[in-house]
Structure formats: C-alpha cells, structure tokens
Amino acid sequence: MIDGLDLMTANSTPSGRDGDPPAFDDWEEPEALVRDQPIRERMLDVVFQLREPTPVAEIADRVDCDTETARDYLEWFAEAGFVREYPGRPVRYESNRSYLRWRRVERIRTQYTDEEIVSELETALSELEGYREQFGVTHPDEVSLVESTGAAEVTEMWETLSEWKTVQKRAEILDAARRDEPFAGGTPHRIDA
C-alpha cells in the first residue's frame, strides 16, 4: 500500500466491519469536531473541502472565525497554491485539486523507492485490466447502470465501478511519480508503464 492508495478488491470488506450501518445520529456534528482546533487548522480543513467557488463570509462561518481573519488566511493560501481565488464581488475561493494531486505525487516520490512505485503501478495496471475484461469496455464511464436488472445488482455494480475509478486515479498518480514529472490537474496523464 502506498500513501493510503491501497484498494479493496470487489469481494473484500474493511476489517472489523460487521455488516450493520453506522449510527449516524450518534456522530458529532463536523463543526463541533474542528471548533477546538487552531484557526489555521480549521481553515485548512474547510478549504480542502471546497469543491466550488465559495464567498469568504461563508468560509468564515464554516471555520467559526471573523471574515477578516478568514480573508487573511485565504489570501495566504492562494499565494501558496492551496486554493484558487475568484476575484469579484464577493471574492470567492475553492480548493486547488491539482495542488493536492501534486502533493500526493511528491509524497510518494519521497517516501518510496522507484522499485516500490513500479511494483504498485504494475498491481494497479493488472487490476485495471481485470475490470476491462470483466465489463468488456475500456473505461468505467462506458458501463450503463440502467441496463442492470435488480436494485442489489445496480448497487453492487456501482460500487465496483467506483473501485475501478479509484484504481484508475491511483495508477495515474503512481505513473506520474514513476515518471518524475509534474502532475498538473484537470486532465489525467496517459499511463505509459
């Protein structure tokens, strides 16, 4: 397993899982979990979850800090590349997903040898080939869930396709680490191992 990139097979379950769904009502609200952290940590927790441009005031509310403090941190995070800034009224920010992918690639490069990276990539490529053979297509988006007959079958197929997409992303990140090239966001690189 490299950097949390281990993937369960379609037939495995997480260890310790007893089959009962978690009791979501017993969980604390996410805001309560981060409230006691320093503002910087709370800001990072929030900004790495921003999937769309979000106004500073809304981010400040989520972080539980004043707007000026949030603005100062967000400007610094934008300079560092953690977030993207969208000028205007109001100024908005969103997480920089390409930065996060680049960090994962760099972490893999520094923590693992070239041989370990190539070994994990070979494993991922083998899994991808298994999915292609199983479904008779080259990409998980080519599989139609509508053509499935039962609800249980649709759920099982959706989980398998999600796992396939995860393996694809894992292979792309491992391949970028193997090639020692920048992994820019947006469009994944061709896997050429």
C-alpha positions in Angstrom: 0.0 0.0 0.0 1.4 3.4 -0.9 0.2 6.6 0.7 -3.3 5.4 1.6 -3.7 4.2 -2.0 -4.5 0.6 -1.1 -7.7 -0.5 -2.6 -10.0 -3.3 -1.6 -11.0 -5.8 -4.2 -14.6 -6.1 -5.3 -15.1 -9.1 -3.0 -13.4 -7.8 0.2 -14.7 -5.8 3.1 -13.0 -3.5 5.5 -11.6 -5.3 8.6 -13.9 -5.2 11.6 -17.0 -4.5 9.6 -20.0 -6.3 11.0 -22.4 -5.5 8.2 -24.5 -3.0 10.3 -24.6 0.5 9.0 -23.0 3.1 11.3 -25.3 5.1 13.6 -25.0 8.5 12.0 -27.3 10.1 14.7 -24.6 9.3 17.3 -21.9 11.2 15.5 -20.9 14.7 16.4 -21.6 17.5 14.0 -18.5 18.1 11.9 -18.3 21.7 13.1 -18.1 20.5 16.7 -15.1 18.3 15.9 -13.0 21.2 14.5 -14.1 24.0 16.8 -11.4 23.4 19.3 -8.6 23.4 16.7 -6.4 26.4 16.0 -7.9 28.7 13.3 -5.2 27.8 10.7 -6.1 24.1 11.1 -9.8 24.8 10.9 -9.2 26.9 7.7 -7.3 24.1 6.1 -10.0 21.5 7.0 -12.6 23.7 5.3 -10.7 24.9 2.3 -9.6 21.4 1.2 -13.3 20.5 1.1 -14.4 23.5 -1.1 -15.5 22.0 -4.4 -16.9 25.2 -5.9 -16.1 28.9 -5.6 -17.3 30.0 -2.1 -17.5 33.5 -0.7 -15.2 34.5 2.2 -18.1 35.1 4.5 -19.4 31.6 4.1 -16.0 30.1 4.6 -15.6 32.2 7.8 -18.9 30.9 9.1 -17.8 27.3 8.5 -14.5 27.9 10.2 -16.2 29.9 13.0 -13.9 32.9 12.7 -14.4 36.5 11.6 -14.4 37.5 8.0 -11.1 39.5 8.1 -9.2 36.6 9.7 -10.6 34.2 7.0 -9.7 36.7 4.3 -6.1 36.9 5.5 -5.7 33.2 5.6 -7.3 32.7 2.2 -5.0 35.3 0.6 -2.0 33.4 2.0 -3.4 30.0 1.0 -4.0 31.4 -2.6 -0.4 32.6 -2.7 0.8 29.2 -1.5 -1.4 27.4 -4.1 -3.8 25.6 -1.7 -6.8 27.5 -3.1 -7.9 29.3 -6.2 -9.1 32.8 -5.9 -12.0 34.1 -8.0 -12.0 37.9 -7.9 -15.2 39.9 -7.9 -17.8 40.9 -5.5 -17.7 38.9 -3.4 -14.3 37.3 -3.7 -14.6 33.5 -3.7 -12.2 30.6 -3.2 -12.2 26.9 -3.9 -9.7 24.1 -3.2 -7.0 23.7 -5.8 -7.4 20.0 -6.6 -4.3 19.9 -8.8 -2.2 21.1 -5.9 -3.5 18.3 -3.8 -2.7 15.7 -6.5 0.8 17.2 -6.9 1.3 16.9 -3.1 0.3 13.2 -3.3 2.8 12.6 -6.1 5.6 14.3 -4.3 4.8 12.4 -1.1 5.0 9.1 -3.0 8.3 10.1 -4.6 9.9 11.0 -1.2 8.6 8.0 0.8 9.0 5.1 -1.6 11.7 3.8 -3.9 11.4 3.6 -7.6 11.0 -0.2 -7.4 8.2 0.1 -4.8 6.4 2.7 -7.0 6.7 0.5 -10.1 5.5 -2.6 -8.2 2.4 -0.7 -7.0 1.8 0.6 -10.5 2.0 -2.9 -12.0 -0.5 -4.1 -9.5 -2.9 -1.2 -10.3 -2.5 -1.8 -14.1 -3.3 -5.5 -13.6 -6.4 -4.5 -11.6 -7.4 -2.1 -14.4 -7.1 -4.9 -17.0 -9.3 -7.1 -14.9 -12.0 -4.5 -14.8 -11.8 -4.0 -18.6 -12.1 -7.7 -19.1 -15.0 -8.1 -16.6 -17.1 -5.3 -18.3 -15.8 -5.6 -21.9 -15.1 -1.8 -22.1 -12.0 0.4 -21.6 -13.4 2.9 -19.0 -15.9 2.7 -16.2 -18.0 5.6 -17.6 -18.8 3.3 -20.6 -20.8 0.9 -18.3 -24.5 1.6 -18.1 -26.2 1.0 -14.7 -29.6 1.3 -16.4 -29.0 -2.0 -18.2 -28.8 -3.8 -14.8 -31.9 -5.6 -13.7 -32.1 -5.6 -9.9 -31.6 -2.9 -7.2 -29.0 -5.1 -5.5 -27.2 -5.7 -8.8 -27.1 -1.9 -9.5 -25.7 -1.2 -6.1 -23.0 -3.8 -6.4 -22.1 -2.7 -9.9 -22.0 1.0 -8.8 -19.5 0.0 -6.0 -17.4 -2.0 -8.4 -17.3 0.9 -10.9 -16.3 3.3 -8.1 -13.5 1.0 -7.2 -12.4 0.9 -10.8 -12.3 4.7 -11.0 -10.3 4.7 -7.8 -7.7 2.3 -9.2 -7.5 4.4 -12.4 -6.7 7.5 -10.3 -4.2 5.5 -8.2 -2.5 4.3 -11.4 -2.3 7.9 -12.8 -0.7 9.2 -9.6 1.7 6.3 -9.4 2.6 6.8 -13.1 3.3 10.5 -12.5 5.5 9.6 -9.6 7.3 7.0 -11.6 8.0 9.4 -14.5 9.2 12.1 -12.0 7.1 14.6 -14.0 4.8 17.2 -12.7 1.2 16.0 -12.3 -0.9 19.0 -13.4 -4.6 18.9 -12.6 -7.6 18.7 -14.8 -6.7 16.1 -17.3 -5.0 12.9 -16.3 -1.8 11.8 -18.0 -1.7 8.8 -20.2 -0.4 5.8 -18.2 2.6 4.5 -20.2 4.2 2.0 -17.8 
